[in-house]
């Protein structure tokens, strides 16, 4: 069995599940890329969910999320 190649990703972590779900709903409504994933074990986060998106979308997600009043605890760039 071949291992999957790791790719760069933007990982957005949240303090609460409610905040993670709000991000999912907002991004779906706005057509923004990404999906909810379990928090990678390399990261410590307040809830068990994170938003994963292409790293080149960081600025767009940040601007849109701030304008919508979304709350997140951190953004990480990592290979996943």
Rosetta silent file (secondary structure, phi, psi, omega in degrees, C-alpha in Angstrom):
SEQUENCE: XXXXXXXXXXXXXXXXXXXXXXXXXXXXXXXXXXXXXXXXXXXXXXXXXXXXXXXXXXXXXXXXXXXXXXXXXXXXXXXX
SCORE:     score description
SCORE:     0.000 S_00000001
   1 L     0.000  125.881 -179.265    0.000    0.000    0.000 S_00000001
   2 L   -82.448  142.657  175.505    1.467    3.346   -1.069 S_00000001
   3 L   -78.818  144.528  177.019    1.441    6.291    1.298 S_00000001
   4 L   -73.992  138.012  178.397   -0.391    9.376    0.204 S_00000001
   5 L   -69.323  137.331  177.534    1.841   12.343   -0.572 S_00000001
   6 L   -76.870  146.162  179.193    1.485   15.186    1.922 S_00000001
   7 L  -127.659  151.604  176.655    0.291   18.534    0.592 S_00000001
   8 E   -63.536  142.110  179.183    0.453   22.032    2.074 S_00000001
   9 E  -146.176  152.388  171.320   -2.712   23.020    3.912 S_00000001
  10 E   -98.156  123.491  179.886   -4.099   25.884    5.943 S_00000001
  11 E  -113.817  120.446 -179.991   -5.518   24.576    9.222 S_00000001
  12 E  -106.190  122.718 -179.582   -7.866   26.880   11.145 S_00000001
  13 E  -105.152  158.972 -173.708   -8.504   25.886   14.767 S_00000001
  14 L  -133.768  153.761  176.137  -11.376   26.904   17.037 S_00000001
  15 L   -81.700  -25.677 -177.184  -12.054   27.169   20.752 S_00000001
  16 L  -134.804  153.677  175.379  -15.572   25.775   20.394 S_00000001
  17 H   -63.738  -35.418  178.913  -17.436   23.342   18.180 S_00000001
  18 H   -59.054  -41.888  179.056  -20.030   26.073   17.617 S_00000001
  19 H   -66.403  -38.846  178.432  -17.357   28.321   16.056 S_00000001
  20 H   -64.314  -42.878  179.653  -16.161   25.481   13.812 S_00000001
  21 H   -66.678  -35.186  177.346  -19.720   24.801   12.638 S_00000001
  22 H   -64.047  -39.884  177.815  -20.255   28.528   11.979 S_00000001
  23 H   -63.092  -44.794  179.938  -17.156   28.519    9.742 S_00000001
  24 H   -59.702  -47.435 -179.116  -18.459   25.489    7.846 S_00000001
  25 H   -63.272  -46.117 -179.035  -21.870   27.086    7.305 S_00000001
  26 H   -61.210  -48.051 -177.898  -20.377   30.458    6.296 S_00000001
  27 H   -63.850  -37.883  177.484  -17.908   28.965    3.814 S_00000001
  28 H   -63.307  -45.103 -179.758  -20.640   26.829    2.219 S_00000001
  29 H   -64.314  -36.906 -175.942  -22.891   29.882    1.833 S_00000001
  30 H   -91.804   -3.290 -178.001  -20.067   32.021    0.403 S_00000001
  31 L    69.540   28.235  179.240  -18.586   29.328   -1.849 S_00000001
  32 L   -87.335  145.689 -174.681  -15.264   29.446    0.020 S_00000001
  33 L   -76.207  155.068  173.228  -13.020   26.366   -0.160 S_00000001
  34 L   130.367  177.446  178.050  -12.304   23.925    2.622 S_00000001
  35 E  -159.479  157.585  176.278  -13.842   21.328    4.883 S_00000001
  36 E   -76.232  138.831  176.759  -14.051   20.376    8.543 S_00000001
  37 E  -138.169  162.345  169.733  -11.518   17.788    9.714 S_00000001
  38 E   -64.922  145.329  179.682  -10.427   16.396   13.067 S_00000001
  39 L   -60.899  127.462  176.548   -7.656   18.582   14.522 S_00000001
  40 L   -58.429  143.940 -174.882   -4.287   17.133   13.451 S_00000001
  41 L   -65.555  -15.946  177.440   -2.453   15.673   16.462 S_00000001
  42 L   -73.344  -11.855 -176.077    0.477   18.080   15.906 S_00000001
  43 L  -115.721  140.046  172.519   -1.821   20.952   16.949 S_00000001
  44 L  -101.165  126.911 -179.188   -3.439   21.613   20.305 S_00000001
  45 L  -140.542  158.993 -176.595   -6.866   23.208   19.979 S_00000001
  46 L   -67.369  -32.421  177.448   -9.852   23.897   22.215 S_00000001
  47 L  -123.825  170.324 -174.127  -12.270   21.724   20.266 S_00000001
  48 L   -85.273    3.966 -177.185  -11.704   18.634   18.180 S_00000001
  49 E  -113.859  148.617  176.378  -12.547   20.229   14.825 S_00000001
  50 E  -140.034  157.771  175.923  -10.500   22.316   12.404 S_00000001
  51 E  -101.248  127.349  178.045  -11.118   23.875    8.993 S_00000001
  52 E  -111.580  129.954 -179.237   -8.716   22.747    6.269 S_00000001
  53 E  -143.984  164.866  174.882   -8.304   24.855    3.139 S_00000001
  54 L   -61.509  138.925 -176.709   -5.666   25.501    0.478 S_00000001
  55 H   -60.835  -28.009  179.907   -2.932   27.726    1.972 S_00000001
  56 H   -70.272   -7.855  179.009   -3.290   30.281   -0.824 S_00000001
  57 H   -93.660    3.260 -174.957   -6.817   31.027    0.490 S_00000001
  58 H   -55.803  -49.936 -177.361   -5.600   32.321    3.880 S_00000001
  59 H   -62.939  -44.334 -179.396   -6.022   36.011    3.107 S_00000001
  60 H   -64.652  -44.129  178.607   -9.464   35.568    1.523 S_00000001
  61 H   -64.805  -40.205  179.736  -10.725   33.370    4.387 S_00000001
  62 H   -62.590  -50.601 -178.907   -9.324   35.787    6.976 S_00000001
  63 H   -60.796  -48.582 -177.764  -10.932   38.851    5.395 S_00000001
  64 H   -65.221  -42.793 -179.756  -14.309   37.171    4.821 S_00000001
  65 H   -64.870  -41.761  177.971  -14.334   35.560    8.259 S_00000001
  66 H   -65.185  -42.086  179.389  -13.479   38.784   10.059 S_00000001
  67 H   -62.303  -32.056 -178.917  -16.132   40.699    8.114 S_00000001
  68 H   -88.757   -4.014  178.830  -18.696   38.057    9.135 S_00000001
  69 L    77.960   22.260  178.061  -17.600   38.119   12.786 S_00000001
  70 L   -72.636  149.301 -179.570  -16.369   34.510   12.827 S_00000001
  71 L  -116.398  131.185  173.116  -14.107   33.479   15.694 S_00000001
  72 L  -138.549  161.010 -177.572  -11.099   31.146   15.434 S_00000001
  73 L   -92.975  -36.893 -178.565   -8.162   30.577   17.714 S_00000001
  74 E  -161.577  160.957  172.277   -5.300   30.153   15.217 S_00000001
  75 E  -122.596  133.158 -178.304   -4.286   29.491   11.626 S_00000001
  76 E  -125.602  140.855  170.926   -1.490   27.033   10.892 S_00000001
  77 E  -105.010  126.687 -179.350    0.292   26.193    7.649 S_00000001
  78 E  -155.078  165.798  174.736    1.394   22.582    7.563 S_00000001
  79 E   -87.947  130.038 -177.771    1.869   19.523    5.388 S_00000001
  80 L  -139.735    0.000    0.000   -1.061   17.160    5.732 S_00000001
